[in-house]
Amino acid sequence: MLTIYGVYRSRASRVYWMAEELGLEFRSVPVLQARRLADPLTEEAPLNTLSPEFLAVNPMGQIPSIRDGDLVMHESLAINLYLARKNGGPLSGQTVEEDGLLMMWTVWAASQVEPQTVKIVLTYDNGLENSAEGKETIAAACRLLRRSLAALEGHLTGRQWIVGDRFTVADLNIAEVLRYAQTEAALFDAHPNIQAWIERCQSRPAYQAMQAIRGKEPIEV
C-alpha cells in the first residue's frame, strides 16, 4: 500500500489530492513541519521533519515523502507525476508528447511560479500580511508573478485544461502551486481564464475531499 508522509497543511496536500483523484488506498503518516514546534527534538514532540524516524525516510527533512513498495520518493510535484504515470488513466499522458507537456508545465510551476507564491503564503502564515514588510513582500511577489500568469492566461484562452481536453496531473500540480496566492484576489481578477480554470480544478470531488480533511487539522500545534 502507498504510504504518504506529511500533514495535509503542507505540500503533502498535493499528493493527498492526487491519491483521491486516482482512488488509491493509502496510509497517511502525519509528519509535522519542525518549524511549527517550539522544540521539535524533545522526546515528547510529535513526529516531525527533524525526528530521526522521519529523517531515515527523507534525510533532507522535508515533507511530503512517499513509500510505494520498495520505492521511496520525495518532492511533491515529482511524486504526482510518478503516481499519474504508474496508475494511468486520464490524469496521465496518453502520448509521448503529452508526457513531455505534463513535465514541462510542472517544471514551469516549480521554477517560475512557486518561488513567488510561497513568499505570499508564508507571509500570511507568519501573520505579517498587514505589516509594512509583509505588504511589500506580497506586492513584490505579485509583480514577479505577472509575466508567468500572463503566459498561463494566454495558454488557457479557448481551453478548459492545461494539456489535452481533460483534467491532468499538470492541472493539479499548477493549481496547488497557485493556491498559495489565492489570497490576492486582484491577481486572479486580472486573469479571468486562470480564475475560471482554478475554480474548475477546485470544484472536483477529490479536491473537496482533501480539503475537508485539511480543514480539520489544527493550525496551531
TORZASE-375144 format. One line per field, with one value per residue (C-alpha): residue in one letter; z, x, y; residue number from 1; chain. Coordinates in pm, 1 decimal, padded with zeros to 6 digits, always signed. Each point is the difference from the previous one (the first is absolute). Layout:
resn <- a | ... .
w <- Z | ... .
u <- X | ... .
v <- Y | ... .
resi <- NUM | ... .
chain <- A | ... .
***
This chain:
resn <- m | l | t | i | y | g | v | y | r | s | r | a | s | r | v | y | w | m | a | e | e | l | g | l | e | f | r | s | v | p | v | l | q | a | r | r | l | a | d | p | l | t | e | e | a | p | l | n | t | l | s | p | e | f | l | a | v | n | p | m | g | q | i | p | s | i | r | d | g | d | l | v | m | h | e | s | l | a | i | n | l | y | l | a | r | k | n | g | g | p | l | s | g | q | t | v | e | e | d | g | l | l | m | m | w | t | v | w | a | a | s | q | v | e | p | q | t | v | k | i | v | l | t | y | d | n | g | l | e | n | s | a | e | g | k | e | t | i | a | a | a | c | r | l | l | r | r | s | l | a | a | l | e | g | h | l | t | g | r | q | w | i | v | g | d | r | f | t | v | a | d | l | n | i | a | e | v | l | r | y | a | q | t | e | a | a | l | f | d | a | h | p | n | i | q | a | w | i | e | r | c | q | s | r | p | a | y | q | a | m | q | a | i | r | g | k | e | p | i | e | v .
w <- +00000.0 | -00072.3 | +00307.6 | +00001.1 | +00258.5 | +00084.9 | +00135.5 | -00219.8 | +00092.3 | -00206.2 | -00354.0 | +00077.2 | -00081.8 | -00366.6 | +00043.5 | +00207.4 | -00271.8 | -00266.5 | +00200.0 | +00027.7 | -00374.5 | -00078.3 | +00257.7 | +00166.8 | +00335.7 | +00210.3 | +00351.1 | +00133.8 | +00241.4 | +00140.0 | +00010.4 | +00124.8 | -00123.5 | +00270.5 | -00031.0 | +00148.7 | +00327.4 | +00283.3 | +00053.6 | -00267.3 | +00144.0 | +00341.1 | +00069.9 | +00042.5 | -00338.5 | -00261.3 | -00309.5 | -00198.8 | -00275.6 | +00241.9 | +00167.9 | -00054.1 | -00105.7 | -00284.5 | -00093.0 | -00064.2 | -00273.7 | -00132.4 | +00113.1 | -00140.2 | +00268.1 | -00226.6 | -00057.9 | -00181.0 | -00066.8 | -00113.9 | +00023.8 | -00275.0 | +00035.5 | -00007.7 | -00152.2 | +00219.8 | -00161.3 | +00106.1 | -00168.4 | -00025.1 | -00367.6 | -00108.2 | +00218.0 | -00179.1 | -00342.3 | +00112.1 | +00138.9 | -00317.6 | -00221.0 | +00211.8 | +00026.8 | -00348.9 | -00087.3 | -00109.7 | +00248.2 | -00169.1 | -00341.6 | -00281.6 | -00240.6 | +00023.4 | -00096.9 | +00283.1 | +00243.7 | -00106.6 | +00047.4 | +00345.1 | +00103.1 | -00160.2 | +00176.4 | +00333.3 | -00021.5 | -00099.7 | +00309.9 | +00225.2 | -00147.3 | -00113.7 | +00225.3 | +00334.4 | +00114.0 | +00005.7 | +00122.3 | +00295.2 | +00104.5 | +00008.0 | +00202.1 | +00250.8 | +00056.3 | +00102.2 | +00198.6 | +00202.8 | +00056.9 | -00183.0 | -00280.6 | +00153.0 | +00090.1 | -00225.4 | -00065.4 | -00071.2 | -00238.6 | -00195.3 | -00016.4 | -00136.3 | -00247.5 | -00129.2 | -00039.8 | -00191.4 | -00232.5 | -00074.6 | -00064.2 | -00266.3 | -00294.1 | +00090.0 | +00054.9 | -00326.9 | -00178.2 | +00170.1 | -00064.2 | -00370.6 | -00006.6 | +00154.3 | -00261.4 | -00168.0 | +00225.0 | +00306.0 | +00115.4 | -00022.2 | -00211.1 | -00233.0 | +00050.1 | +00354.0 | +00358.1 | +00043.1 | +00252.4 | -00150.6 | +00103.7 | +00349.3 | +00049.6 | -00129.3 | +00187.6 | +00326.4 | -00065.6 | -00078.2 | +00301.2 | +00214.1 | -00171.3 | +00004.7 | +00286.6 | -00263.6 | -00167.6 | -00230.5 | -00150.1 | -00106.0 | -00099.0 | -00252.4 | -00151.2 | -00055.8 | -00190.6 | +00293.6 | +00246.6 | -00186.6 | -00043.2 | +00366.7 | +00099.9 | -00225.1 | +00160.9 | +00354.4 | -00064.2 | -00058.3 | +00262.0 | +00069.5 | +00078.7 | +00224.6 | +00182.1 | +00057.1 | +00124.7 | +00237.9 | +00178.6 | -00020.5 | +00161.6 | +00303.8 | +00065.5 | +00269.8 | -00117.1 | +00332.3 | +00154.2 .
u <- +00000.0 | +00109.3 | +00122.4 | -00009.0 | +00210.4 | -00116.0 | -00291.9 | -00273.2 | +00105.0 | +00315.9 | +00106.7 | -00118.9 | -00349.6 | +00091.1 | +00078.1 | -00311.2 | -00207.8 | +00165.4 | -00063.2 | -00367.5 | -00020.9 | +00147.4 | -00212.0 | +00310.6 | +00003.9 | +00269.9 | +00134.1 | +00054.2 | +00287.6 | -00038.5 | +00336.5 | -00002.9 | +00232.8 | +00263.4 | -00033.9 | -00349.4 | +00131.7 | +00171.0 | +00244.7 | -00029.8 | +00283.3 | -00149.9 | -00121.2 | -00353.7 | -00005.1 | -00233.6 | +00151.7 | +00149.0 | +00247.8 | +00295.5 | -00101.5 | +00258.2 | -00282.2 | -00094.7 | +00356.4 | +00054.9 | -00264.5 | +00106.4 | +00344.2 | -00086.3 | -00264.5 | -00279.1 | -00356.0 | -00158.1 | +00168.4 | -00155.2 | +00081.0 | -00151.3 | +00124.3 | +00377.4 | -00005.4 | +00051.6 | -00057.7 | +00010.5 | -00106.3 | -00377.0 | -00025.8 | +00227.6 | -00196.9 | -00319.4 | +00157.3 | +00108.4 | -00342.3 | -00172.5 | +00239.8 | -00018.2 | -00376.8 | -00085.5 | -00342.2 | -00096.2 | +00226.2 | +00309.1 | +00147.3 | -00155.4 | +00288.4 | +00370.2 | -00082.9 | -00250.0 | +00253.3 | +00240.6 | -00258.9 | -00099.5 | +00364.5 | +00053.0 | -00293.6 | +00090.7 | +00359.2 | -00134.4 | -00219.6 | +00289.2 | +00256.3 | -00200.0 | -00305.2 | +00050.9 | +00300.1 | -00234.6 | -00320.0 | +00188.0 | +00109.0 | -00364.4 | -00127.4 | +00286.3 | -00070.0 | -00354.2 | +00113.4 | +00228.5 | -00274.1 | +00191.5 | -00245.3 | -00102.3 | +00350.5 | +00195.1 | +00255.8 | -00267.4 | -00189.7 | +00317.9 | +00084.9 | -00345.5 | +00004.9 | +00343.8 | -00105.4 | -00312.3 | +00207.1 | +00233.8 | -00291.6 | -00159.5 | +00209.0 | -00051.0 | -00371.5 | -00032.6 | +00150.1 | -00240.7 | -00293.0 | +00082.0 | +00043.0 | -00345.0 | -00172.8 | -00244.4 | +00108.1 | -00156.2 | +00315.7 | +00377.8 | +00080.3 | -00243.2 | -00373.4 | -00014.8 | +00113.9 | +00352.9 | +00281.1 | +00120.3 | -00322.7 | +00021.9 | +00363.9 | -00040.1 | -00325.6 | +00166.7 | +00295.6 | -00234.3 | -00222.2 | +00266.5 | -00076.9 | -00380.0 | -00009.9 | +00086.1 | -00338.3 | +00115.5 | +00262.1 | -00264.6 | -00256.1 | +00256.1 | +00024.0 | -00358.0 | +00102.6 | +00216.2 | -00274.6 | -00255.7 | +00250.1 | +00101.1 | -00365.3 | -00051.2 | +00295.4 | -00111.7 | -00359.8 | +00113.1 | -00122.3 | +00354.6 | +00117.0 | -00299.6 | +00072.4 | +00361.1 | -00100.9 | -00259.3 | +00273.9 | +00242.0 | -00256.6 | -00018.6 | +00373.6 | +00091.1 | +00180.3 | +00178.6 | +00196.5 .
v <- +00000.0 | +00355.6 | +00187.0 | +00381.0 | +00183.0 | +00349.6 | +00200.7 | +00140.5 | +00355.8 | -00028.9 | -00080.1 | -00351.8 | +00129.8 | -00041.3 | -00366.0 | -00064.8 | +00168.8 | -00215.6 | -00317.2 | +00098.3 | +00068.4 | -00340.8 | -00181.8 | -00142.5 | -00169.0 | +00158.9 | +00024.5 | +00349.8 | +00059.1 | +00354.2 | +00175.0 | +00359.5 | +00271.1 | +00047.3 | +00378.7 | -00027.5 | -00143.4 | +00184.8 | -00288.1 | -00269.1 | -00212.0 | -00078.2 | -00351.9 | +00131.5 | +00174.1 | -00149.9 | -00157.3 | +00284.9 | +00076.7 | -00011.3 | -00324.9 | -00276.8 | -00232.4 | +00230.3 | +00093.8 | -00371.1 | +00036.4 | +00340.1 | +00121.2 | +00345.2 | +00038.3 | +00123.5 | -00111.4 | -00166.6 | -00329.1 | -00324.3 | -00367.5 | -00213.4 | -00355.0 | +00025.3 | +00347.9 | +00305.4 | +00339.5 | +00363.7 | +00328.3 | +00038.4 | +00091.4 | -00284.8 | -00241.4 | +00098.8 | -00049.5 | -00346.9 | -00092.6 | +00116.6 | -00195.9 | -00316.3 | -00009.6 | +00121.4 | +00131.0 | +00351.5 | +00179.9 | -00143.4 | +00067.2 | -00200.4 | +00062.5 | +00075.8 | +00357.1 | +00034.1 | -00145.8 | +00271.2 | +00273.5 | -00126.9 | +00013.4 | +00341.4 | +00164.0 | -00159.1 | +00122.8 | +00342.6 | +00006.9 | -00099.3 | +00238.4 | +00303.4 | +00013.7 | -00170.4 | +00208.2 | +00300.1 | -00164.1 | -00148.4 | +00348.6 | +00102.5 | -00295.0 | +00017.9 | +00368.0 | -00092.8 | -00303.9 | +00226.4 | +00257.2 | +00273.5 | +00077.5 | +00333.9 | +00114.7 | +00232.9 | -00272.1 | -00257.4 | +00225.9 | +00068.6 | -00369.2 | -00082.0 | +00290.0 | -00099.2 | -00363.5 | +00104.0 | +00218.6 | -00287.7 | -00234.4 | +00215.6 | -00120.4 | -00365.8 | +00045.7 | +00190.2 | -00301.2 | -00239.3 | +00233.5 | -00000.2 | -00376.8 | -00048.2 | +00215.2 | -00237.0 | -00287.3 | -00159.8 | -00178.7 | +00030.4 | -00306.3 | -00171.2 | +00021.5 | -00134.2 | +00054.9 | -00138.7 | -00006.2 | +00329.8 | +00172.0 | -00145.9 | +00096.1 | +00354.9 | +00058.0 | -00098.3 | +00228.5 | +00290.0 | -00067.3 | +00164.5 | +00330.5 | -00013.7 | +00248.5 | +00262.4 | +00037.9 | +00280.0 | -00229.0 | -00249.9 | +00263.3 | +00124.7 | -00350.5 | -00123.0 | -00313.0 | -00108.3 | +00087.0 | -00213.7 | -00284.1 | -00015.7 | +00001.5 | -00303.0 | -00174.0 | +00074.8 | -00106.5 | -00358.1 | -00250.4 | -00123.6 | +00353.6 | +00055.3 | -00327.2 | +00101.5 | +00344.2 | -00145.6 | -00193.8 | +00291.7 | +00226.1 | -00226.4 | +00017.1 | +00252.6 | +00312.1 | +00039.7 | -00285.2 .
resi <- 1 | 2 | 3 | 4 | 5 | 6 | 7 | 8 | 9 | 10 | 11 | 12 | 13 | 14 | 15 | 16 | 17 | 18 | 19 | 20 | 21 | 22 | 23 | 24 | 25 | 26 | 27 | 28 | 29 | 30 | 31 | 32 | 33 | 34 | 35 | 36 | 37 | 38 | 39 | 40 | 41 | 42 | 43 | 44 | 45 | 46 | 47 | 48 | 49 | 50 | 51 | 52 | 53 | 54 | 55 | 56 | 57 | 58 | 59 | 60 | 61 | 62 | 63 | 64 | 65 | 66 | 67 | 68 | 69 | 70 | 71 | 72 | 73 | 74 | 75 | 76 | 77 | 78 | 79 | 80 | 81 | 82 | 83 | 84 | 85 | 86 | 87 | 88 | 89 | 90 | 91 | 92 | 93 | 94 | 95 | 96 | 97 | 98 | 99 | 100 | 101 | 102 | 103 | 104 | 105 | 106 | 107 | 108 | 109 | 110 | 111 | 112 | 113 | 114 | 115 | 116 | 117 | 118 | 119 | 120 | 121 | 122 | 123 | 124 | 125 | 126 | 127 | 128 | 129 | 130 | 131 | 132 | 133 | 134 | 135 | 136 | 137 | 138 | 139 | 140 | 141 | 142 | 143 | 144 | 145 | 146 | 147 | 148 | 149 | 150 | 151 | 152 | 153 | 154 | 155 | 156 | 157 | 158 | 159 | 160 | 161 | 162 | 163 | 164 | 165 | 166 | 167 | 168 | 169 | 170 | 171 | 172 | 173 | 174 | 175 | 176 | 177 | 178 | 179 | 180 | 181 | 182 | 183 | 184 | 185 | 186 | 187 | 188 | 189 | 190 | 191 | 192 | 193 | 194 | 195 | 196 | 197 | 198 | 199 | 200 | 201 | 202 | 203 | 204 | 205 | 206 | 207 | 208 | 209 | 210 | 211 | 212 | 213 | 214 | 215 | 216 | 217 | 218 | 219 | 220 | 221 .
chain <- A | A | A | A | A | A | A | A | A | A | A | A | A | A | A | A | A | A | A | A | A | A | A | A | A | A | A | A | A | A | A | A | A | A | A | A | A | A | A | A | A | A | A | A | A | A | A | A | A | A | A | A | A | A | A | A | A | A | A | A | A | A | A | A | A | A | A | A | A | A | A | A | A | A | A | A | A | A | A | A | A | A | A | A | A | A | A | A | A | A | A | A | A | A | A | A | A | A | A | A | A | A | A | A | A | A | A | A | A | A | A | A | A | A | A | A | A | A | A | A | A | A | A | A | A | A | A | A | A | A | A | A | A | A | A | A | A | A | A | A | A | A | A | A | A | A | A | A | A | A | A | A | A | A | A | A | A | A | A | A | A | A | A | A | A | A | A | A | A | A | A | A | A | A | A | A | A | A | A | A | A | A | A | A | A | A | A | A | A | A | A | A | A | A | A | A | A | A | A | A | A | A | A | A | A | A | A | A | A | A | A | A | A | A | A | A | A | A | A | A | A .
***
